């Protein structure tokens, strides 16, 4: 039998004393001999749960299953996963399972193991949050963000201290401790606000960017005040000498970080090839440095070092260890603590509530004074008072270290649960960034005059997109009379940092940072502008954001620049033999989001198959068979086809471009779903084509989809570019039987047919969707 060892201690706090005795077994049993061996025992004196290894595994499984069950019920209400993890801990706590023989009973010994695993996750979560922070952004924040960040910490702090001082008169010891606790109540947590904005998918919205900037400044001020309060506390409790020693060690730490470790990190980054992965030895050295001191985090933000740390550690920390920590915080909660609550605890809770209310008021008042809409100001105020895992972890650690009593911890747990539950629901109700995309003005090619400047956005993901887009723009032969205002948006996945970036590359300034965002893209499109001087004006932007939120950057830019057409690259590229060269499902998801939310017309460019593996796209004007660039429009009818025809007419004004309009008509008019208004508009645009000597008009009658496919196969090789309307969820007799074979819904039935393996093609394909009219 293991020897027993017990320890007892008494802790004194304001108004209450607590005596505890904890018994632990030494040495602990870790690895069991196996279930079969335990069942074979005659005296049955040992159980499987007596061993810490199997017990930890079982507890992790129970936590995961219970959390998912709770979250499946609460996510319909809009509550975050953190609440489900915390409630799982409360349900597993001794308050519910008090029977020591229960399988899920968590004893002091098991809490030590489970708590250690959870604490490991919490520390690494804070480390990764520091890695994602870019402190240089605090210097670039606007006056509004700086005012909100500073005032939402200072004003609640003063109010909280004043309230507690009026309620409870004490000496210096109380005042020093109260100041430390007041900083905790009034502080702002950047990781919590970042998680909230990410969950609500408003991270790179206008409100999200303001909230992140204010949170970063508030978090830095909170950290400074916390460290300062600890120095003051040390000075009063241990003397000035100890406080000065702590201050000197902190100063020495900063010197080592700035003059030793930071240059070492930069050296590691310089030795990493561009777009390459950081070496494993560098990764391990960073983890070792972190284990020595978590305060090293600011050294590691940004690619490639920060990106490698986040990509390798974030899944296991956020998916495994951090949920365990949140659950262990819930395990500490017990309603019986309220029975023994004293006056000091009530005063502290009242001070915390005053800080919360004042923080909300300041967060609301400052934006309103800056002429921000009321709904947006309310949403920002709720964002700034949000509570989460950082606050819960802070109170748990203070409770374990006897800085706060158990009744204060219980009260603050209730406050965190309520705030963390209500804030996401209210912010989602108050702020919907897609509202501003409800454009009542027509922003289409059809509504743009031929002699009017065309405002166009092109999106670039990879270097290959640059060549194909420039080739197609060159083929359209822009002129001074029909000029193009081209906005190029280079989209980069946010990795290794928390704050999205939106960079404007001003041609008059050197805006390329040391991170070399979009350097090749800028150079290529500036050369394209010089080659078409006077006919094309180019502005290049870079958006660094999460892939699921990139549509925000595109739509915001389209709104700000009064864009009429957005050109997107298709997510798949092929070699000439039909094999897939590259494919990116995140690009496909982005294209779907843009098609659904864009405030103007949208086009998706499917590149022609490449002649040689690894070669670039050939210039479409250099055809072996003709000196002309041949464009075809496949016209079936409807607003998307009319928009496709308008675009084709726009880019075929040069004499070197020949446009052919191929009108596919149903041999039998039965089943045609076009409205009378659509028929009239189709007839008008087609009559204009028929009467023009500049265009070729072909009319073909088909019975069904197979006939359409056969006809298109016979004529597509005569063209370098084919333009079709998307015609989403529209099936006519001309496409009957093709819908069930459609692989890519985002390019429509005809677009999917022309991009399929049945068509051995060298032509490029452009799918067009006219601006969608949405209602509030």
N, C-alpha and C positions, 0 to 999 in steps of 0.2 A: 504493500500500500504506500502511496505517496505521503510524505510527511506534511502535516498541516502547519501553516504559519499564519498568525493573525496580527493585525496592527490596528491600533485605535488612536484617534486624535479628536481634539475639540477645536472648533473654529468659532471665533467671535466676530460678529458683525453688528452694525448699528441696530440695537433693539432686539437682537436674537442671538442665541448661542446654539451650536449644533454639535452633537457628539455622534460619531459613527464608528462602527467596528466592521472591518472587512476581512474575511477569511479567504485565503488563496492557497492552492496546492502547489508544492514545489517538490521535485521538478514537475512541470506541467506535462500532461500526455498530449502529444501532437498527432502522431500517425497511428491509426488503429491497425490491429493485426488482420482486419478484414471481418466482414459481417458473418461469414461462415464460422470463423474461429470464435467469435463472440457468442454465437448461438450454441456452439459445442461445449461451452463452459458449463460445468456442473453447478457451481455455486451462484452463477449469474450475478457476480458482484460488480461487473463492469458493463457499461452500456456504450453503444456507438457514439452517443452524444457527449460522453465523458471525454472524448478526444477532440482537441481544438480544431484539427484539420477537417474532418467530416462535418463538425458542427458549423464551421465557417462556410463550407460549401452549401450546406443545407440552408443556412440563414440567408445567403446570397440568392439562392433560388427562390426562397419564400418572399424576400424583398422584391425581387424582379417580378414575380407572378402577381403579387398583391398590388404593386405599383401599376402594372399594366391594366389590371381589372379596374382599379379606381380611376385611372386616366381615361379608360374607354367610356366611363360614365360621365366624367367631368369635362372632357374636351368638347362635348357638344355645347356646353355652357360657355366655352371660351377660356377655361381656366388652364394655366400653364402646367407643364409636367412637374415642375418643382413642388407645386401644391400637392400633387398626388404622392410624390416621394415623401413629403413631410407627413401627410396623413397616414401613409403606410407605417411610418415609424411610430406615430401615436397609437395606431391600432395594435402594433406589436409590443408596445411598452408594458411595463408591469402594471400600469393602470388597468389594462384589459386582461392580459395573461399573467395573473398573479400566482398561479399554481406552479410551484417549483418543479413539479414532475411533468409539466406541459412540454411538448416538443418544441414549441416556439418560445418558451420562457428564456429570457436573455439575462443570464446571471452577471455578476460583477466581473467574473473571469472572462466570459465571452464578450462582454462589452469592451474589455481591454483590447482584445484581438480585433473585433469588428471596428471599434473606434480608431484603432491604429491604421487599419486599411483605409477607412474613410478620411481620416486626417491627412493621410498621404495624398489622396485625391484632391482634397481642398487646397493643400499647399501647391500642388502642381497646377491646379486651376488658376490660382493667383499668379503663378509663374507665367503661364501661357497668356493670361490677360495682360501682364506686363510686357510680354514679347509683342503682342498685337498693338500695344499703344505706340503712337508716334508723338513724342513730346514736342517735336518741332512744330506741330500743328497748333499748339497753344500760342505761339508767336504770330500765327497767321489768322487766328480767330478774329472775327469782327467785333465791334464794340458791343453789339447786342449779346453775343455769346459770352463775352468777358463779364459784362454786368450781371447776366443771369447766373453764371457760374459762381461769381464771388458773393453776390448778395444772397443767394439761396443757401449759403453756408453761414455767413457772418450774422445776418439778421436773425435767423432762427436760433443761432447759438446764444446771442445776447438775450433774446426773449426767454429761452429755456433757463439760462442762468438766473435771470431776474426772477422768474417764476419760482424756482426752487429756493432762491435766497429769501423771498418774501414768505414762503411757506415754512421754511425750516432754518432757524438761526443756529449755526454751529461755528466751531473754530476752523483753523487753517486746514486741518486734516480733512474735514468734511468738504471744504471749499475746493481743495485740490482734486479730490476724488470726483466731486460733482462736475468740475470743469472737464475732466477726462470723459465722464459719462455723457455730458452735454455735447461734446464733440462727436461722440458716437451717434447720439440721437439726431444731430443736425447735419451730419456729413452726407456727401453724395458719392455713390458707388458707380464708377464707370463700367465695370463688368456687368452689373445688374441691368443698367440702362441699355447697354449694348445687346444683351440677351433679349430684353423686352422688344427692342426695335427689330431685331432679327426675326423673332417669333411672329411679330405683326407684319413683317415684310415691308417695312417703311424705312429701312436702314439708310438708303440713299435718296430718300425723298427730301424735299426742302425742309420739312419739319424734323426729319430724322437727322439730317446733317447739323441743324442748329442744336438739337438735343444732345448729340454726341459731343460737339465742341464745348457746350456748357458743362456737360458731365465731366469731361476731361479736366477742365479748369477747376471745377468743384472738387474733383477727386484729389488733384494735386494740393489744393488748399487744405482739404481734410487730412491728408497725410502729414503735411507740415504741422498742423495744429495738434495732431495726435502725438507726433514725436516731441513737440514742444511741451505738451502737457505731461508726458512721461519724464522729461528732464526736470520739470518743475516738481513733480511728485517725488522724484529721486532726491532732489535738493532738500526738500522739507523732511523726508523720512530718513535719509542717510547722510545728509550734510552736503555742503557746497562742493567739497573735494570730490565726492563720488559723481556729482552732476557734471563737474568739469572734466573728469576722466571719461564719462560717457560722451560728452561733447567732443573731446579730443579724438576718441576712437572713431566717432562718426566722421569727423573731418579727415582722419587718416584713410578711412574707407573710401571717401569721395576721391581723394588724391590717387589711390591705387586704381580705382575704377577709371578715372579720366586719363591718367598718364601711363598705365600699364595694361589693363585689361581691354580698354577700348581700342588702342592701336593693335593689340593682338587679334581682336575680332575682325578689324578691317583687313589685317594681313591674311586671315583665313578666307575672307570673302574675295580678295584680289586673286588668290591662288585658285579660286573656283572658276572654271570656264563659263562664259556667258551662256545662259540657259541650261547650264549643267547642274548636277546635284552636288551638294556639299559632301565632302569625304566623311566616312564613318568616324574616323579618329577625331575630327573636329566636333562632330555631333556628341561624342562621348565626353570630350573635354568640357563642352558647354554644360552638359548634365552634371558633371563633377563640380564645376564651378557653382552651379545652382545649389547643389546639395550642401556646399560649403556656406553659401549665403544666398537666400532667395532675392536679395536686393540687387543682384546682378541683372535683373530682367531687362532693363532698358537698353542693355548693350546689344540685344539680339533681334530687335524688330526689323522687319523688312526682308526681302529676298536677297540671297538665297538661304541665309542662315535661319532667319525667322520663319521662312516658309517651310524649311525642312523640319524645324522643331514642331511647328503647329501640325503639319501633315502627319508626322509620325506619332506624336503624343496625344493630340486632341481626341481622336476616336476612342482610345482606351480610357482616357481620363474622363471625358464627358459621358461616355457610354457605360462605364463600369464603376470607377472609383468615386466619382462625384455623387452619383445617385445613392451610393452607400452612405456617404457622409451626410447627405440631406436626411436620410432615414434615421441615422444615429442621432441627429439633432432632435427629431421627433421622439425618439426613445426617451429623451431626458424630460419630456413634458409629463406633468401629472397634475390633475385638477385639485388634488389634496393640498397642493402648495398654496392655493388661494385661502384656505382656512387659517393658515398661520401668517398671513400677510400682515405687515406692520405699517406704521405711519410713514417711515422712511421710504418704503416701497411705493406707497400711494403717491407720495410727493414726486418720486422719480418718474413714475408712469404719467402723472399729470404734466410734468415738465416735458416728457417725450411727446405727448399729444399736442402741447402748445407749440413745440418746435415743428411738428408735422403740419399743423394748420398754418403757422406763419410761413413756412416754406412754400406751401401751396399758394398762399396769398401773394408772396413776392414773385413766384414763378408766373402767376397770372397777371399781376400788375405791370411788370416790366414789358412784356410783349404788347400789352394793350397800349401802353404809352408809346411804343414804337409802331403803332398803327397796324398791328397784326390782327387778322380777323378773330372775332370772339371765339368761334369754335376751335380754331387752331391754337389760340392762347390757352383755352381750357385743356386741350389735349396735351400741350407742352407742360402745363402745370402738373397734370397727373403723371406724366413721364418723369418729371424731376423728383417727385415724392415716392417713386416706386421703390419697393423693398424686395429683397430676394436672398439668394444663397450667401452672399457676403455678409449681410447683416445677421442672418441666422447663425452663420459660423462664428461671427464676432461674439455674439451673446453666449453661444455655447462654450467658447473658449474662456470667456470671462466667468461663466458659471463654474466651469471645471477648476479654474484657478482661484475661486472664492472672491473674485472682484465684485460680483453681484450675487445677491441671494437667489434662492430658487423661486421665490414668489415674484421677484422682478423678472426673472427669466420667463416664467409662465405668462406674465402679463405681456411681455414684449413678443413672445411667440404668437399670442392671439392677435396682436397688432399686425405683425408681419403677414400672418395668414389672411387677414381681412384686406390689407392693402394690396398684397400680391394677387389676390383673387379679383378685386374690384377694378384695379387700374387697367389691366389689358382689355376688359370688356368695355369700359368707358372710352378708352383711347380709340378702340376700333369703331365705336359708335360715332365719336366726334370727328374723326379724321379719316377721310377716304381720298387718297391721292389721285385716284382715277376720275374724281369729279371734274378736275380741270381739263380732262381729255374730251369732255362732252362739248364738242365744237359745233356751234350752230352755223358757222361760216363754211362755205364750200371750199375745200382745199384739195382740188383734183387737177389732173392734166386737162380735162375737158373744160374746166372753168378758167384755164389760163390761156391768154391770147398767144398766137404764134410769135408775135414780135415782142412779147413780154418776157422778162427774165424768169427762167425756171429755177425755183429754189428746190435743191435736191440734197438729200442726206444719203451717203453710202457708208455701210458698216464693214469694218475689216476685223477679222479674227486672227488669221494666219497670213504669212507673207504671200502665199499663192493667191489670196483674194485680191491683192493689189494689182497684179498683172492682168487678171481677167477683167476687173472693173475698168482699169484704164484702157484696155483694148476695146471694150464695148463703148466707152465714152468717146474714144478716138473715132470709132466707126460711125458715130452719130454726126461727126463733122460739125461741131458747134461753131457758130458765127457770131459776129458782133450784133447782127440783127436779131438773132435768136440765142442769146447768151445763157450761160448756166452759172448760178451761184451755188458752188459745190461745198458742202460741209462734210468732211471726212471724220468719222468717229471710230477710233481704234479701241476696241473692247478687250480688256485684260481682266482675267480672273483675280479677284481679291484673295491674296494668300500671304500669311505671315504678318498681317496687320488688321486692326479692327475698323479703321476709319476709311470709308470709300473716298476716292479722289476723282476730281473732274478737272482736267488740265486743258487750258487753251494755249495752243502754240502760236504765239504772236510772231509774225514774220519780222517785225521790227526789233524784237528782243530775243536774246538767247534764253529760251525757256526750257531747253532740254536739261533735266536734272542729272545728277550723277547716276541715277538708276537707268538712264537712257530709254525712258519710255518713248516708244513710237518713233525713234530716230529714223529708221529706214522708211517708214510710212511717210513721214514729213518730207524727206528728201525726194521720194518718188513723185508725190503729188505736187510738190513745188516745181519739179521739172515739167510735169504735165501742164501746169499753169503757164510756164514760160513758153512751152511749145504752142499754146493756144492763147497767146497774150491778147487781151481785150475781149475774148470770147468766153473765157472761163475765169472765175475768181474762186480761189480755194482757201478754206480755213480748216485747219486740222485740230481735232480735239482728241483727248485720251480720257477714257472712263475706266477706272479701276474699281470694280464692284463685284459682289457675289453674282454668280451666273443667273440665279433665279430672280435677281432684281435688276438685271441690265436693261430690261425693257423700260424702266423708269428713266434712265439716262437718255435713251433714244427718244422716248415720247416727250420728255421735258425739253430736249433740244429742238424737236420738231415744233413744239408750241412756241418756244422763244424765237425761233428763226423764221416763223411763218412758212414752214416747208409745205410743198405740194406733193412730194413723192419721196418715199424711203425705199432704198434699194438694199436688199439683204442677200448675203450669199447662202446658197443651199448647204445643208449640213453634210452632204456626201459628194465625193469627187471620184471619178473613174479614170482608169488607164484606157488606152485605145482598144485593148482586147476585152473590155467589159469588166475586168476585175476591179475591185474597190481599192482606191489609193488611200483614202482617209475618210473617217466618219466620226462625227461628234454629236451625240444625242443632246448635249446641253445647248448646242446651237439650234437644233430642231425645236426644242422646247421654247427657246427664245423667239424663234420665228412664229410659233403659234401665239405666244403672248402679244407680239407686235401686231399680227393680223387681227387679233381680238380687240386691242386697245388703242391702236394708232389713231391720231387725230387727223390723218390725211390718207392719201392713197399709198399702197404698198406694192413692191415688186420683189420677187425672189428669183435670183439669177442662178440657173443650173448650168455649170460650165460644160463646154464640149469636151469630149474625151481627149486625153493628152496623147500626142503622137508617139512620144518615147518616154519610158519611165525615167522620172527625174527631170524631164525637160520642161520648159515653160510653155505657156499657151502661145501658139503662133498668132501673129497679127492677122485678124480676120480679113483685112483688106488685101493681103497677099495671097489671093486665090490663084490656083494653077489654071482654072477653067475660065475665069472671067476677071475683067478689070473692075467689075462692079461688086458692091457689097449688097447681097440680096437678102431682103427681110420679108418674112411672110407673117400674116396675121390670120390665125384660125378663128373664124367668127361664127358663133352659133346663136348669139343673141343675149341680151341682158346688160346690166350696168357694168359688170366687169369687162365684158367683151368690148363695150363702147369705150371704156377707159383704155383698154389695150390698143384699140385702133387710134385713139387720140394721141397716145404716146408714140406709136409707130409713125404717124403723120408728122409728129414733131421732130423726130430724129431722121426723117427721110427727105429733108428739104434740099440736101446737097445733090448735085447731079451724079455723083458717084454712087449714090444709094438708090436701089430700086425696091419699091414696095409692092407686094402682091397680097391682095385681100382674098382669102379663100372662104367663101360663105357655104357652110354645110347646112343644107336645108333638109327637113324631114320629108321623105317621099310621101308619107301619110301624115296629115296634120293632126290626127287623133293622138292624144297624149301630150301634146305640146302645152306646157304650163306657163308660158309667158303671158303677162297681163296685157291688156289693150294699150296701156300707156307705154310699156316696154316695146311693143310692136311698132307703135308710132315713132318712138325715138330711134329704134333700130332702122326703120325705113328711111328716116331723115339722114342719118349718118351714111348709110349705104348709097343712097341717091347721090350724095356729095362725091363719093368714091367713083361711082359709075360715070358721072359727068366730067370727072377730071381726066386729063390726058397724061398726068404724071404717075398715075397708079394703074396697076393691072387688077382687074376684078374677075374672079373665077367663082362660078356657082356650081355646086355639086349636090345632087340629091342622093341621100342614103336612107336605108331602111332601119338600120340598127347599129349597135356598137361594133360588131365584127366588120361590117362594111366600111365604117368610118376608119377602123384600124387599117384595113387593107388599102384604102385610098391614101391615107397619110403615109404609109410605108412607101408608096410609089412615088411620092413627090418631095419628101422632106430633104433628100440629099441635094436638092437644087438650091438650098438656102444656107446662109451662114448664121442667121438668127431667126428664131421663130418666137412670136409673141402670142400668148393666149390669155384669156381671162380665167380666173380661178373658178368661178361659178360654184362656190361651196354649197353642198347639199342640194344641188340642182341636177336632176337627171331627165334628159329629154329622149325622144325616140332615137336621136343621133348617137346617144351614148348608152342606149339600153343594153344591159348585159356586161358593162365594163365596171360598174360600181363595186361589185363584189371582188374584183381583182385589183382594186385601187390600193396601193401600198402606202402612199404618202398623201394624206388628206389635205395637207397644207398647200399643195400645188394643184389640187383639183383632179378631175377624171382625165381630161385631155392632157394636162401637164404630166400626170403620172404615166399615161400611155406613151407619150413622146420621150420620156426619160427611162423607159423600161429597157430591159436587155433585148427585147424583140427588135428594137430599132438600133442598127449599127450606125452610129451617128458621129459626126465631127462638128455638128452645129451646136450653138448655144441656145438655151431656152430661157425665156423670161415670162414668168407668170405674174399677172397683174390683178390686184384687188382694188376696186374703187373705195374711197372713203366710206366707212360704215356709219350710218346715222343711228346714234344711240340716244336713248332718253334717260332722264334722271330716275 
